[in-house]
Amino acid sequence: MEHRIGVFVCHCGTNIAGTVDVKRVAEALAKHPGVAYSTDYTYMCSDPGQNLVKDAIKKHRLTGVIVAACSPTLHEATFRRAGTSAGMNPYQVEMANVREHCSWVHQGDKEQATRKAIRIVRTMVEKAKLDEALVPIEVPLTRRALVVGGGVAGIQAALDIANAGYEVVLVERSPSIGGHMAQLSETFPTLDCSQCILTPKMVEAAQHRRIRLMTYSEVEDVAGYVGNFRVKIRKKAAYVNRDVCTGCGLCVTKCPAKTPSEFDEGLAPRKAIYTPFPQAVPNKPVLDAEHCTYFKNGKCGVCKKVCPVSAVDYEQKDEIVEEKVGAIVVATGFDLYPMAKMGEYGGGKIKDVVTSLQFERMLSASGPTTGEVKRPSDGKVPKEVVFLTCVGSRDPEGHVPYCSKVCCMYLTKHAMLYKHKVHDGQAYLFYMDVRTGGKGYEEFYQRASEEDDVLYVRGKVSKIFEEDGKVVVWGVDTLTGKKVEIAADLAVMGLAMVPSAAAQELANKLKIHADEWGFLSEAHPKLRPVESLAPGFYLAGAAQGPKDIPEAVAQASGAASKVAALFAEEVYHREPAIACIDEDLCAGCRICVSVCPYNAAEFDEEKKVARIQEAICEGCGACIAACPSGSAQQRNLTDDQIYNMVSAALED
Amino acid sequence: MFEPRIVCFFCRWCTYAGADLAGTSRKQYPPNGVVVRVNCSGRVDPQHVLWAFREGADGVLIGGCHPNDCHYQDGNYKTMRRVALLKPLLEQMGIEPERLRLEWISAAEGEKLVGVMNGFVDAVRALGPLEYGPIAERVGGPRPTGLAAKAAAGTTGKKPASKKSAKRAVKTPAKKTAKRAAKKPAKKTARKITKKAPKRTGRSAAKKRAR
């Protein structure tokens, strides 16, 4: 084929022309084989500049266009649009970066800069010669979303997607949705009752006509790709037919077996057949076989006997349900850093050293102490309480290096609520820094320290131990440089937030990226904070990093809007410059299958060749570099193109 | 002064953007390198590097995202391993492994890019032009057994630039094509070579004649 490449050298005012002799570049390229037209202009991106390109495409019947100007990140889209309007395939319009990579970095040496500019443009001309006309890949869409995790982020995402008009499957592994927010007493900085603002949302999600709620279920496996996921969900055996159950609660009352309640963080017992909390959604019990007398020794069966609708079914088995969805929102939330790892603070063995979530349950009106602050060891009202921030957080040597972001605020809230309940009590709060970034947060902190007399001590606590029924806290006040020793009644740990253990398992199953601590990675830390790098996966809430409720909700709504935007199209369009495999050359060694980070390369057992699933391939090129037969190639960046570009870059 | 020619394979997400940042910050560095933009440093095939040396590059710089920052999850780790394997191979071919460098430069590290460019150009300049004779000469002559042997033979160190250009000038187009066919990885099938070789031969022949 005859190449007819057009080269358009931009002056960019004096940005390029000041350092590079643009006329010489245009002239040199005019002589380059395959170049049909070469010119220069003051501002190529201006309307007259773009018209120059469009006219030349038509007049000289160009097969490719090189705009020698700024970085492709800036104006590639501009010129591709211009090319398209002149009837050219956009993927045959390329930028040669002679500004950021040449004129701006070689100022003062016009001769060398000009020669380099010529080499850069020539390199791109060689690429353009072999550029093919490509069309974006169209992928069919299942306009239905899966939301994994039924905490506040998951609920919000599900509601937003459902309200946008698309069906949602909301999967939650515990018996009720609500997540950690349902456990909280009141929320900072407004001190709204957490359940009062959350339960209406829970009910709305459960009753929404477009939301299919699957509690006590876990994602087992995900196959497919954006727009076309096939998800296997394990519905764990609840041993209660939840369709029949009326939620009367008689079985729960009569059940003789007790075990510590997860919802109450072990501060109170629950039955073996239970609903986690009174406002649970769905408000129907599940049977925990591990602690059930009937399952342990075959005797009992009280729940079955008392159930008025015969909903209890000991023969129930786990069930695998397959759902087809087009997008997946991962909102798997967080856990607290295990207290057992905090040996210096008793390692979880001291009864009156409690975690922040335990303290939340103590403060909660629906909690085990009905909102009264009582220490777990003897039920006495504690008169001196020590609150510790950064327990595990910001400790790169021993624990995790990151800031858990919400502990300063919730411990301030804890101390404030404690003071509201125990007026003659003293609250101490040890801190490294008090971080109050957020609307109304600083004012809240000021209120705690000034109006509620919470004593803030700047320093770390080195040791906590039991002595004479007291919890002795050894710390240091770094502002005075003095050692502080407090014989307290109760100590509350602001433990680091870590991604939930299930989240890490799930991230592996979904093949989405997580950071070294297990928090899911966003596609771009600033500009794509709610998407995962793997297409079709979106992130919401603390699964992506420590965050407070407003942030989690905002991110969930963001993720939902991304899903809605994806679903708004009839089909999904993808970048076509991806890998492809020449079946005639493929030896079927499957190296590409093993190197592909997205599982886009698959092996065709019939033809014994590898194949790239166009809908998944991201175009990284790892398979191409690894392919020993040269059958894998990247569209518009083939090995031949690279060889030619290298040669052109080295010619004088 | 000898001005080395350098080919830079930069990943689009980190190092290419880092080079853009160096530009927008008007940081100055020597103009010896020309960038070939790839989506990921993992796209760089060792054969691309060999081809660059074959085509007269004195140095090859590969720039990728920092470990754990790869836009494609782990392409940079693949590159790291490939480069580690390629370096001893280069040495066996009589090419100083220092002529190939892999650097992690993020989109925020315009400053680092400038430092790397300066350092690499200086390093390659100190090595002198890459002596890369036709394969036939090598096969016929004493087998080089790496740098040590080369040093013993007194062939390392700075060489005048003129020697190289002289050498380049005497290359005949026919020889170049033959060499390309021989050197070009065997995996490139006959189909591809016939597709490409005539086109390139014509062009380089014309150019060589012009010279």
Interface residues (C-beta under 8 A of the other chain):
Chain A: P33 S71 P72 T73 N97 R99 E100 H101 C102 W104 V105 H106 Q107 G108 D109 Q112 A113 R115 K116 R119 I120 T123 H513 D515 E516 L533 L585 V595 P597 Y598 E618 G619 C620 G621 A622 I624 A625 A626 P628 S629 G630 Q634 L637 D639 D640 I642 Y643 N644 M645 V646 S647 A649 L650 E651
Chain B: R5 V7 A17 A19 D20 A22 G23 T24 R26 K27 Q28 Y29 P30 P31 V34 V35 V36 R37 V38 N39 C40 G42 R43 V44 D45 P46 Q47 H48 W51 A52 E55 G56 A57 N68 H71 Y72 Q73 D74 G75 K78 R82 V114 P185 K187 K188 T189 K192 K196 R200 R203 A206 K207
